[in-house]
Amino acid sequence: MDSRLVIYIDTREQTPLDFSYFPNIIVNRNTHNVGDYSCVMFNNGLHSAPTTSRTIFERKSKADLWGTLGGDHSRFKREMERAKNTGVNLVLIIECPLTSINNGYKYRKGGRSIDSKFSGPAMVKKLGTLRERYGLEIVYCKNKKDMELCIYQRWFAECRELEIK
């Protein structure tokens, strides 16, 4: 198998994940309508017909998660609707274990540590509601290396399945 992945990272990603240590990966920057990471798969090298993965990852750090969902999350709801309407399987991949999310979020302001007004248990409930209401798949990772491996393995598994069919 000479499968290759071309991973497209949204140009707005400020600290993109690093896929350079994986074999058979090409990384490009591109503007995304939905999510942060998308992929095109080539089953027999770069000369074969490409297949665009329907799985797109939206990456969030703990701080990003609170910024996106801690208050009015209408923009993220619109993104989930766009994904659903275009047949995209949007996966929310969070750089934080669920137990840490449940503990809440503190931020620094004026040299002081401040608890977010939106509690950890409320965030866990909101994530569960988004999963049920919008079919949002959620993956929790302990760090960026876990996220990179999770994304890489997911897309290569899709690529292997395409070869079987």
N, CA, C and O of each residue as an XYZ file, in Angstrom:
660
protein
N       0.847     -1.181      0.000
C       0.000      0.000      0.000
C       0.887      1.237      0.000
O       1.768      1.370      0.850
N       0.666      2.124     -0.928
C       1.415      3.370     -1.015
C       0.452      4.528     -0.782
O       0.397      5.470     -1.573
N      -0.300      4.451      0.300
C      -1.291      5.477      0.598
C      -0.613      6.742      1.109
O       0.405      6.696      1.799
N      -1.204      7.850      0.753
C      -0.708      9.144      1.207
C      -1.901      9.989      1.656
O      -3.018      9.852      1.157
N      -1.619     10.856      2.607
C      -2.608     11.816      3.064
C      -2.089     13.217      2.803
O      -0.921     13.514      3.052
N      -2.956     14.068      2.305
C      -2.659     15.489      2.239
C      -3.579     16.143      3.273
O      -4.801     16.158      3.126
N      -2.962     16.674      4.309
C      -3.718     17.311      5.391
C      -3.733     18.812      5.151
O      -2.690     19.435      4.948
N      -4.929     19.380      5.177
C      -5.098     20.817      5.019
C      -5.424     21.419      6.383
O      -6.368     21.005      7.056
N      -4.620     22.401      6.772
C      -4.797     23.081      8.055
C      -5.327     24.480      7.767
O      -4.792     25.194      6.919
N      -6.374     24.859      8.474
C      -6.966     26.170      8.283
C      -5.922     27.264      8.521
O      -5.132     27.187      9.462
N      -5.930     28.264      7.670
C      -4.951     29.350      7.761
C      -5.108     30.170      9.038
O      -4.186     30.887      9.425
N      -6.253     30.075      9.692
C      -6.469     30.825     10.938
C      -5.933     30.105     12.169
O      -5.911     30.674     13.261
N      -5.499     28.848     12.001
C      -4.896     28.105     13.118
C      -3.588     28.786     13.499
O      -2.660     28.852     12.693
N      -3.515     29.289     14.718
C      -2.336     30.042     15.142
C      -1.172     29.147     15.561
O      -0.014     29.487     15.320
N      -1.465     28.029     16.174
C      -0.424     27.069     16.564
C      -0.831     25.689     16.046
O      -1.310     24.854     16.813
N      -0.641     25.449     14.750
C      -1.123     24.203     14.154
C      -0.412     22.970     14.715
O       0.723     23.033     15.187
N      -1.119     21.864     14.644
C      -0.530     20.588     15.031
C       0.584     20.233     14.054
O       0.622     20.734     12.930
N       1.494     19.359     14.498
C       2.664     18.982     13.701
C       2.533     17.528     13.260
O       2.569     16.615     14.085
N       2.384     17.321     11.964
C       2.267     15.975     11.419
C       3.544     15.540     10.703
O       3.551     14.507     10.034
N       4.610     16.302     10.831
C       5.827     16.060     10.051
C       6.521     14.748     10.391
O       7.271     14.226      9.565
N       6.298     14.209     11.559
C       6.976     12.979     11.953
C       6.222     11.713     11.528
O       6.693     10.604     11.777
N       5.059     11.870     10.893
C       4.324     10.719     10.378
C       4.750     10.451      8.934
O       5.031     11.389      8.188
N       4.801      9.180      8.537
C       5.138      8.869      7.139
C       3.958      9.148      6.206
O       2.800      9.111      6.623
N       4.264      9.422      4.962
C       3.262      9.567      3.904
C       2.274     10.707      4.130
O       1.092     10.592      3.807
N       2.770     11.806      4.686
C       1.924     12.965      4.960
C       2.471     14.183      4.218
O       3.676     14.433      4.203
N       1.577     14.915      3.616
C       1.891     16.227      3.064
C       0.950     17.200      3.759
O      -0.244     16.928      3.887
N       1.478     18.327      4.207
C       0.666     19.311      4.916
C       0.626     20.606      4.113
O       1.655     21.110      3.661
N      -0.583     21.132      3.947
C      -0.789     22.415      3.269
C      -1.683     23.284      4.129
O      -2.425     22.783      4.974
N      -1.609     24.582      3.913
C      -2.507     25.519      4.595
C      -3.597     25.921      3.609
O      -3.340     26.078      2.416
N      -4.823     26.086      4.120
C      -5.963     26.399      3.282
C      -7.028     27.038      4.170
O      -7.044     26.791      5.376
N      -7.898     27.835      3.615
C      -9.012     28.396      4.377
C     -10.144     27.378      4.384
O     -10.520     26.841      3.343
N     -10.682     27.121      5.573
C     -11.768     26.147      5.723
C     -13.093     26.859      5.981
O     -13.140     27.883      6.663
N     -14.151     26.308      5.432
C     -15.500     26.777      5.719
C     -15.991     26.178      7.038
O     -16.784     26.788      7.754
N     -15.507     24.975      7.344
C     -15.880     24.251      8.558
C     -14.621     23.599      9.113
O     -13.856     22.996      8.360
N     -14.399     23.709     10.403
C     -13.309     23.000     11.057
C     -11.934     23.571     10.788
O     -11.775     24.578     10.097
N     -10.928     22.886     11.364
C      -9.541     23.321     11.290
C      -8.648     22.379     10.479
O      -7.641     22.815      9.922
N      -9.009     21.085     10.408
C      -8.160     20.080      9.761
C      -9.016     19.211      8.850
O      -9.984     18.590      9.288
N      -8.638     19.178      7.565
C      -9.311     18.317      6.604
C      -8.268     17.489      5.876
O      -7.068     17.709      6.040
N      -8.724     16.532      5.069
C      -7.784     15.590      4.479
C      -8.258     15.098      3.112
O      -9.449     14.895      2.873
N      -7.281     14.917      2.230
C      -7.501     14.245      0.955
C      -6.613     13.011      0.967
O      -5.439     13.087      1.327
N      -7.179     11.869      0.570
C      -6.467     10.592      0.618
C      -6.158     10.103     -0.791
O      -6.977     10.215     -1.703
N      -4.963      9.563     -0.943
C      -4.538      8.945     -2.197
C      -4.168      7.502     -1.881
O      -3.210      7.260     -1.146
N      -4.907      6.545     -2.421
C      -4.683      5.137     -2.079
C      -3.482      4.513     -2.751
O      -2.881      3.597     -2.189
N      -3.115      4.964     -3.909
C      -1.977      4.378     -4.625
C      -0.998      5.469     -5.022
O      -0.701      5.657     -6.202
N      -0.508      6.177     -4.035
C       0.421      7.261     -4.317
C      -0.297      8.488     -4.833
O      -1.516      8.482     -5.003
N       0.451      9.524     -5.076
C      -0.127     10.807     -5.475
C      -0.671     10.809     -6.896
O      -1.298     11.787     -7.304
N      -0.452      9.740     -7.666
C      -0.946      9.689     -9.035
C      -2.334      9.063     -9.135
O      -2.925      9.040    -10.214
N      -2.857      8.555     -8.022
C      -4.190      7.956     -8.042
C      -5.253      9.042     -7.863
O      -4.938     10.191     -7.553
N      -6.498      8.662     -8.060
C      -7.606      9.599     -7.875
C      -7.758      9.909     -6.387
O      -7.766      8.995     -5.562
N      -7.877     11.165     -6.047
C      -7.998     11.516     -4.627
C      -9.409     11.288     -4.095
O     -10.390     11.360     -4.835
N      -9.485     11.013     -2.810
C     -10.756     10.910     -2.100
C     -10.716     11.899     -0.942
O      -9.807     11.858     -0.113
N     -11.691     12.775     -0.890
C     -11.757     13.744      0.203
C     -12.478     13.106      1.379
O     -13.586     12.587      1.240
N     -11.838     13.153      2.531
C     -12.475     12.614      3.735
C     -13.649     13.490      4.130
O     -13.579     14.716      4.035
N     -14.722     12.861      4.572
C     -15.882     13.608      5.083
C     -15.690     13.977      6.548
O     -16.507     14.701      7.116
N     -14.611     13.483      7.167
C     -14.315     13.789      8.564
C     -13.412     15.011      8.634
O     -12.324     15.025      8.058
N     -13.867     16.026      9.338
C     -13.108     17.255      9.533
C     -13.031     17.520     11.032
O     -14.020     17.381     11.752
N     -11.850     17.900     11.488
C     -11.611     18.124     12.914
C     -11.621     19.610     13.253
O     -11.004     20.425     12.566
N     -12.323     19.939     14.309
C     -12.318     21.273     14.912
C     -11.539     21.139     16.222
O     -11.996     20.475     17.151
N     -10.366     21.768     16.297
C      -9.490     21.625     17.466
C      -9.749     22.747     18.463
O      -9.928     23.907     18.090
N      -9.766     22.371     19.739
C      -9.941     23.347     20.812
C      -9.007     23.022     21.970
O      -8.884     21.870     22.385
N      -8.356     24.055     22.481
C      -7.671     23.936     23.769
C      -8.740     24.176     24.839
O      -9.879     24.510     24.512
N      -8.387     24.010     26.084
C      -9.354     24.252     27.153
C      -9.813     25.711     27.134
O     -11.002     25.992     27.284
N      -8.875     26.632     26.950
C      -9.225     28.057     26.888
C     -10.145     28.340     25.702
O     -11.129     29.067     25.838
N      -9.824     27.764     24.531
C     -10.667     27.942     23.337
C     -12.072     27.399     23.564
O     -13.060     27.992     23.133
N     -12.142     26.261     24.251
C     -13.439     25.635     24.517
C     -14.326     26.585     25.315
O     -15.495     26.775     24.981
N     -13.770     27.180     26.367
C     -14.552     28.120     27.172
C     -14.882     29.372     26.375
O     -15.971     29.928     26.517
N     -13.949     29.823     25.533
C     -14.208     30.995     24.709
C     -15.312     30.759     23.696
O     -16.106     31.655     23.411
N     -15.360     29.539     23.148
C     -16.345     29.203     22.116
C     -17.701     28.834     22.709
O     -18.738     29.257     22.197
N     -17.700     28.053     23.780
C     -18.959     27.522     24.311
C     -19.357     28.095     25.667
O     -20.441     27.792     26.164
N     -18.512     28.910     26.271
C     -18.775     29.412     27.609
C     -19.890     30.427     27.693
O     -20.425     30.665     28.776
N     -20.246     31.017     26.606
C     -21.332     31.997     26.593
C     -22.255     31.690     25.441
O     -22.742     30.570     25.288
N     -22.483     32.702     24.638
C     -23.312     32.529     23.449
C     -22.497     31.784     22.396
O     -21.499     32.309     21.902
N     -22.903     30.593     22.057
C     -22.143     29.789     21.091
C     -22.887     29.657     19.758
O     -22.837     28.614     19.105
N     -23.574     30.732     19.370
C     -24.355     30.705     18.130
C     -23.455     30.521     16.902
O     -23.852     29.858     15.945
N     -22.255     31.097     16.918
C     -21.345     30.936     15.774
C     -20.961     29.468     15.596
O     -20.926     28.963     14.474
N     -20.671     28.780     16.719
C     -20.321     27.361     16.632
C     -21.524     26.528     16.195
O     -21.362     25.554     15.460
N     -22.713     26.893     16.632
C     -23.930     26.202     16.174
C     -24.090     26.335     14.664
O     -24.459     25.374     13.989
N     -23.812     27.520     14.135
C     -23.902     27.718     12.680
C     -22.866     26.857     11.963
O     -23.136     26.325     10.887
N     -21.679     26.721     12.560
C     -20.655     25.870     11.954
C     -21.106     24.406     11.928
O     -20.895     23.708     10.936
N     -21.723     23.944     13.011
C     -22.232     22.569     13.048
C     -23.329     22.373     12.004
O     -23.392     21.325     11.363
N     -24.181     23.362     11.831
C     -25.235     23.283     10.815
C     -24.636     23.236      9.411
O     -25.092     22.458      8.572
N     -23.604     24.071      9.141
C     -22.941     24.040      7.829
C     -22.349     22.659      7.576
O     -22.460     22.123      6.473
N     -21.725     22.088      8.591
C     -21.143     20.749      8.450
C     -22.235     19.739      8.112
O     -22.095     18.946      7.181
N     -23.307     19.776      8.867
C     -24.414     18.838      8.653
C     -25.005     19.002      7.255
O     -25.288     18.012      6.581
N     -25.191     20.240      6.818
C     -25.797     20.510      5.509
C     -24.903     20.123      4.342
O     -25.401     19.900      3.239
N     -23.607     20.038      4.557
C     -22.685     19.663      3.481
C     -22.205     18.221      3.596
O     -21.317     17.803      2.853
N     -22.784     17.458      4.521
C     -22.434     16.051      4.662
C     -21.095     15.809      5.337
O     -20.502     14.742      5.178
N     -20.618     16.783      6.083
C     -19.340     16.661      6.788
C     -19.567     16.084      8.181
O     -20.501     16.466      8.886
N     -18.690     15.155      8.561
C     -18.689     14.616      9.920
C     -17.725     15.475     10.727
O     -16.517     15.239     10.704
N     -18.250     16.471     11.441
C     -17.421     17.369     12.234
C     -17.075     16.691     13.554
O     -17.953     16.229     14.282
N     -15.783     16.641     13.845
C     -15.292     16.051     15.090
C     -14.650     17.156     15.911
O     -13.700     17.798     15.462
N     -15.163     17.377     17.107
C     -14.570     18.327     18.038
C     -13.493     17.591     18.814
O     -13.795     16.690     19.596
N     -12.228     17.971     18.604
C     -11.120     17.318     19.290
C     -10.564     18.333     20.293
O     -10.127     19.424     19.925
N     -10.595     17.945     21.559
C     -10.274     18.871     22.648
C      -8.968     18.451     23.316
O      -8.778     17.288     23.673
N      -8.089     19.410     23.472
C      -6.790     19.168     24.105
C      -6.944     19.274     25.619
O      -6.389     20.167     26.258
N      -7.711     18.339     26.171
C      -7.984     18.372     27.601
C      -8.826     17.142     27.967
O      -9.810     16.851     27.287
N      -8.458     16.425     29.019
C      -9.294     15.297     29.445
C     -10.650     15.776     29.983
O     -10.766     16.896     30.480
N     -11.646     14.940     29.881
C     -12.990     15.274     30.349
C     -13.004     15.624     31.841
O     -13.723     16.530     32.262
N     -12.213     14.908     32.634
C     -12.189     15.207     34.078
C     -11.665     16.615     34.342
O     -12.117     17.280     35.274
N     -10.723     17.068     33.538
C     -10.198     18.428     33.689
C     -11.244     19.469     33.281
O     -11.347     20.529     33.897
N     -12.010     19.161     32.248
C     -13.091     20.072     31.838
C     -14.117     20.168     32.968
O     -14.606     21.255     33.277
N     -14.433     19.053     33.569
C     -15.402     19.028     34.665
C     -14.930     19.865     35.858
O     -15.749     20.367     36.627
N     -13.619     20.013     36.008
C     -13.071     20.824     37.109
C     -13.180     22.321     36.854
O     -12.898     23.116     37.750
N     -13.581     22.721     35.660
C     -13.765     24.135     35.368
C     -12.546     24.766     34.740
O     -11.554     24.096     34.453
N     -12.633     26.070     34.530
C     -11.566     26.804     33.853
C     -11.242     28.069     34.624
O     -12.134     28.831     34.995
N      -9.954     28.286     34.861
C      -9.464     29.510     35.496
C      -8.612     30.251     34.489
O      -7.889     29.643     33.700
N      -8.703     31.561     34.523
C      -7.871     32.378     33.645
C      -7.213     33.474     34.472
O      -7.630     33.757     35.595
N      -6.179     34.084     33.902
C      -5.430     35.141     34.587
C      -5.912     36.505     34.101
O      -6.072     36.744     32.904
N      -6.136     37.386     35.066
C      -6.508     38.758     34.732
C      -5.919     39.672     35.795
O      -6.197     39.534     36.986
N      -5.097     40.610     35.334
C      -4.477     41.541     36.279
C      -3.628     40.851     37.331
O      -3.544     41.308     38.471
N      -2.988     39.731     36.939
C      -2.135     39.006     37.877
C      -2.888     38.101     38.846
O      -2.282     37.467     39.710
N      -4.205     38.044     38.702
C      -5.019     37.190     39.585
C      -5.598     36.022     38.815
O      -5.826     36.121     37.609
N      -5.836     34.915     39.501
C      -6.495     33.753     38.929
C      -7.997     33.871     39.181
O      -8.439     34.018     40.320
N      -8.772     33.804     38.100
C     -10.217     33.993     38.197
C     -10.929     32.766     37.651
O     -10.590     32.268     36.577
N     -11.921     32.279     38.396
C     -12.753     31.170     37.923
C     -13.713     31.681     36.850
O     -14.309     32.748     36.992
N     -13.851     30.911     35.786
C     -14.812     31.251     34.754
C     -16.217     31.236     35.347
O     -16.513     30.444     36.242
N     -17.074     32.112     34.845
C     -18.464     32.140     35.313
C     -19.229     30.899     34.877
O     -20.229     30.529     35.492
N     -18.753     30.257     33.810
C     -19.381     29.048     33.282
C     -18.675     27.855     33.931
O     -17.480     27.661     33.711
N     -19.374     27.071     34.709
C     -18.746     26.000     35.493
C     -18.341     24.797     34.636
O     -18.819     24.618     33.516
N     -17.459     23.992     35.191
C     -17.029     22.769     34.519
C     -18.178     21.795     34.281
O     -18.354     21.326     33.157
N     -18.978     21.474     35.325
C     -20.106     20.571     35.086
C     -21.084     21.103     34.029
O     -21.659     20.324     33.269
N     -21.273     22.428     33.980
C     -22.155     23.009     32.957
C     -21.547     22.799     31.564
O     -22.274     22.536     30.606
N     -20.215     22.913     31.448
C     -19.563     22.694     30.154
C     -19.702     21.238     29.722
O     -19.955     20.961     28.550
N     -19.538     20.310     30.654
C     -19.683     18.884     30.323
C     -21.106     18.612     29.831
O     -21.297     17.872     28.865
N     -22.098     19.205     30.489
C     -23.491     19.044     30.063
C     -23.711     19.640     28.677
O     -24.394     19.048     27.841
N     -23.128     20.818     28.436
C     -23.291     21.466     27.130
C     -22.684     20.596     26.032
O     -23.278     20.449     24.964
N     -21.511     20.019     26.281
C     -20.884     19.133     25.295
C     -21.770     17.923     25.017
O     -21.912     17.504     23.868
N     -22.361     17.364     26.065
C     -23.277     16.230     25.890
C     -24.499     16.605     25.067
O     -24.963     15.821     24.239
N     -25.014     17.796     25.295
C     -26.169     18.269     24.529
C     -25.817     18.454     23.064
O     -26.599     18.091     22.186
N     -24.634     19.023     22.790
C     -24.204     19.207     21.396
C     -24.024     17.860     20.698
O     -24.344     17.711     19.519
N     -23.516     16.897     21.433
C     -23.348     15.542     20.871
C     -24.708     14.961     20.491
O     -24.864     14.414     19.400
N     -25.676     15.075     21.369
C     -26.997     14.491     21.125
C     -27.799     15.283     20.093
O     -28.412     14.696     19.202
N     -27.797     16.589     20.206
C     -28.624     17.426     19.340
C     -28.083     17.525     17.915
O     -28.852     17.502     16.954
N     -26.760     17.634     17.778
C     -26.158     17.865     16.460
C     -25.363     16.675     15.937
O     -24.821     16.732     14.833
N     -25.286     15.606     16.711
C     -24.492     14.454     16.283
C     -23.000     14.755     16.289
O     -22.233     14.123     15.563
N     -22.593     15.711     17.100
C     -21.194     16.119     17.163
C     -20.370     15.043     17.853
O     -20.632     14.682     19.000
N     -19.376     14.540     17.145
C     -18.448     13.587     17.757
C     -17.421     14.391     18.549
O     -16.910     15.401     18.064
N     -17.121     13.946     19.762
C     -16.181     14.660     20.623
C     -15.081     13.701     21.051
O     -15.352     12.588     21.503
N     -13.834     14.145     20.904
C     -12.670     13.356     21.295
C     -11.869     14.187     22.286
O     -11.581     15.358     22.037
N     -11.514     13.578     23.405
C     -10.719     14.248     24.434
C      -9.301     13.701     24.387
O      -9.100     12.487     24.409
N      -8.314     14.596     24.321
C      -6.911     14.195     24.255
C      -6.138     14.907     25.361
O      -6.461     16.037     25.726
N      -5.111     14.236     25.892
C      -4.367     14.850     27.000
C      -3.377     15.915     26.535
O      -2.987     16.774     27.325
N      -2.957     15.873     25.252
C      -2.001     16.871     24.763
C      -2.021     16.890     23.230
O      -2.777     16.155     22.595
N      -1.177     17.744     22.654
C      -1.144     17.889     21.190
C      -0.659     16.618     20.510
O      -1.160     16.273     19.439
N       0.295     15.916     21.096
C       0.792     14.670     20.482
C      -0.337     13.651     20.370
O      -0.452     12.968     19.352
N      -1.166     13.542     21.397
C      -2.333     12.652     21.338
C      -3.287     13.072     20.216
O      -3.825     12.229     19.498
N      -3.487     14.386     20.078
C      -4.379     14.895     19.025
C      -3.836     14.530     17.648
O      -4.579     14.067     16.783
N      -2.538     14.740     17.451
C      -1.917     14.431     16.163
C      -2.073     12.957     15.825
O      -2.439     12.604     14.704
N      -1.793     12.098     16.799
C      -1.908     10.658     16.576
C      -3.358     10.254     16.307
O      -3.619      9.438     15.423
N      -4.285     10.812     17.051
C      -5.712     10.500     16.868
C      -6.172     10.871     15.459
O      -6.839     10.079     14.794
N      -5.820     12.064     15.007
C      -6.227     12.527     13.681
C      -5.585     11.668     12.600
O      -6.259     11.219     11.673
N      -4.291     11.444     12.722
C      -3.551     10.634     11.748
C      -4.158      9.233     11.639
O      -4.427      8.763     10.533
N      -4.375      8.566     12.767
C      -4.917      7.204     12.758
C      -6.325      7.163     12.186
O      -6.679      6.219     11.480
N      -7.124      8.165     12.480
C      -8.503      8.207     11.981
C      -8.516      8.238     10.454
O      -9.240      7.477      9.812
N      -7.702      9.134      9.880
C      -7.702      9.259      8.427
C      -7.047      8.071      7.736
O      -7.490      7.672      6.659
N      -6.008      7.500      8.324
C      -5.417      6.319      7.692
C      -6.353      5.120      7.789
O      -6.354      4.269      6.899
N      -7.145      5.038      8.846
C      -8.150      3.967      8.931
C      -9.185      4.138      7.813
O      -9.581      3.156      7.185
N      -9.620      5.360      7.562
C     -10.549      5.616      6.447
C      -9.920      5.200      5.124
O     -10.573      4.597      4.272
N      -8.646      5.530      4.965
C      -7.930      5.196      3.730
C      -7.866      3.676      3.543
O      -8.067      3.185      2.432
N      -7.592      2.933      4.607
C      -7.546      1.467      4.526
C      -8.913      0.898      4.157
O      -9.004     -0.046      3.371
N      -9.966      1.463      4.717
C     -11.318      1.005      4.404
C     -11.666      1.249      2.936
O     -12.351      0.431      2.321
N     -11.210      2.340      2.380
C     -11.453      2.612      0.956
C     -10.791      1.574      0.074
O     -11.330      1.228     -0.977
N      -9.637      1.071      0.474
C      -8.932      0.059     -0.298
C      -9.701     -1.266     -0.326
O      -9.649     -1.999     -1.314
N     -10.414     -1.568      0.765
C     -11.156     -2.828      0.878
C     -12.369     -2.811     -0.047
O     -12.729     -3.840     -0.617
N     -12.993     -1.657     -0.196
C     -14.240     -1.560     -0.972
C     -14.018     -1.639     -2.432
O     -14.972     -1.571     -3.206
